[in-house]
Amino acid sequence: MTKPQAGFTLLELVIAIAIFALLGVACWRLFDGVLRAERSSSAHEQTLRGLQ
């Protein structure tokens, strides 16, 4: 009897890499949005402090 081969097929690996890439892009966009909001908030705070 031959032992069945263990491991993943090429298609499974490509799908897994694609999923991780999509998750990475989504996290990057979320993080970038948070940074932009923080910069905007900081600039707005500076303007308000200058008016006081």
Distance bins in CASP14 RR format, pairs under 12 A and 6 or more apart:
PFRMAT RR
TARGET T0000
AUTHOR 0000-0000-0000
RMODE 2
METHOD distances of the structure
MODEL  1
7 13 0 0 0 0 1 0 0 0 0 0 0
8 14 0 0 0 0 1 0 0 0 0 0 0
8 15 0 0 0 0 1 0 0 0 0 0 0
8 16 1 0 0 1 0 0 0 0 0 0 0
8 17 0 0 0 0 0 1 0 0 0 0 0
9 15 0 0 0 0 1 0 0 0 0 0 0
9 16 0 0 0 0 0 1 0 0 0 0 0
10 16 0 0 0 0 0 1 0 0 0 0 0
10 17 0 0 0 0 0 1 0 0 0 0 0
11 17 0 0 0 0 0 1 0 0 0 0 0
11 18 0 0 0 0 0 1 0 0 0 0 0
12 18 0 0 0 0 0 1 0 0 0 0 0
12 19 0 0 0 0 0 1 0 0 0 0 0
13 19 0 0 0 0 0 1 0 0 0 0 0
13 20 0 0 0 0 0 1 0 0 0 0 0
14 20 0 0 0 0 0 1 0 0 0 0 0
14 21 0 0 0 0 0 1 0 0 0 0 0
15 21 0 0 0 0 0 1 0 0 0 0 0
15 22 0 0 0 0 0 1 0 0 0 0 0
16 22 0 0 0 0 0 1 0 0 0 0 0
16 23 0 0 0 0 0 1 0 0 0 0 0
17 23 0 0 0 0 0 1 0 0 0 0 0
17 24 0 0 0 0 0 1 0 0 0 0 0
18 24 0 0 0 0 0 1 0 0 0 0 0
18 25 0 0 0 0 0 1 0 0 0 0 0
19 25 0 0 0 0 0 1 0 0 0 0 0
19 26 0 0 0 0 0 1 0 0 0 0 0
20 26 0 0 0 0 0 1 0 0 0 0 0
20 27 0 0 0 0 0 1 0 0 0 0 0
21 27 0 0 0 0 0 1 0 0 0 0 0
21 28 0 0 0 0 0 1 0 0 0 0 0
22 28 0 0 0 0 0 1 0 0 0 0 0
22 29 0 0 0 0 0 1 0 0 0 0 0
23 29 0 0 0 0 0 1 0 0 0 0 0
23 30 0 0 0 0 0 1 0 0 0 0 0
24 30 0 0 0 0 1 0 0 0 0 0 0
24 31 0 0 0 0 1 0 0 0 0 0 0
24 32 0 0 0 0 0 1 0 0 0 0 0
25 31 0 0 0 0 0 1 0 0 0 0 0
25 32 0 0 0 0 0 1 0 0 0 0 0
26 32 0 0 0 0 0 1 0 0 0 0 0
26 33 0 0 0 0 0 1 0 0 0 0 0
27 33 0 0 0 0 0 1 0 0 0 0 0
27 34 0 0 0 0 0 1 0 0 0 0 0
28 34 0 0 0 0 0 1 0 0 0 0 0
28 35 0 0 0 0 0 1 0 0 0 0 0
29 35 0 0 0 0 0 1 0 0 0 0 0
29 36 0 0 0 0 0 1 0 0 0 0 0
30 36 0 0 0 0 0 1 0 0 0 0 0
30 37 0 0 0 0 0 1 0 0 0 0 0
31 37 0 0 0 0 0 1 0 0 0 0 0
31 38 0 0 0 0 0 1 0 0 0 0 0
32 38 0 0 0 0 0 1 0 0 0 0 0
32 39 0 0 0 0 0 1 0 0 0 0 0
33 39 0 0 0 0 1 0 0 0 0 0 0
33 40 0 0 0 0 1 0 0 0 0 0 0
33 41 0 0 0 0 0 1 0 0 0 0 0
34 40 0 0 0 0 0 1 0 0 0 0 0
34 41 0 0 0 0 0 1 0 0 0 0 0
35 41 0 0 0 0 0 1 0 0 0 0 0
35 42 0 0 0 0 0 1 0 0 0 0 0
36 42 0 0 0 0 0 1 0 0 0 0 0
36 43 0 0 0 0 0 1 0 0 0 0 0
37 43 0 0 0 0 0 1 0 0 0 0 0
37 44 0 0 0 0 0 1 0 0 0 0 0
38 44 0 0 0 0 0 1 0 0 0 0 0
38 45 0 0 0 0 0 1 0 0 0 0 0
39 45 0 0 0 0 0 1 0 0 0 0 0
39 46 0 0 0 0 0 1 0 0 0 0 0
40 46 0 0 0 0 0 1 0 0 0 0 0
40 47 0 0 0 0 0 1 0 0 0 0 0
41 47 0 0 0 0 0 1 0 0 0 0 0
41 48 0 0 0 0 0 1 0 0 0 0 0
42 48 0 0 0 0 0 1 0 0 0 0 0
42 49 0 0 0 0 0 1 0 0 0 0 0
43 49 0 0 0 0 0 1 0 0 0 0 0
43 50 0 0 0 0 0 1 0 0 0 0 0
44 50 0 0 0 0 0 1 0 0 0 0 0
44 51 0 0 0 0 0 1 0 0 0 0 0
45 51 0 0 0 0 0 1 0 0 0 0 0
45 52 0 0 0 0 0 1 0 0 0 0 0
46 52 0 0 0 0 0 1 0 0 0 0 0
END
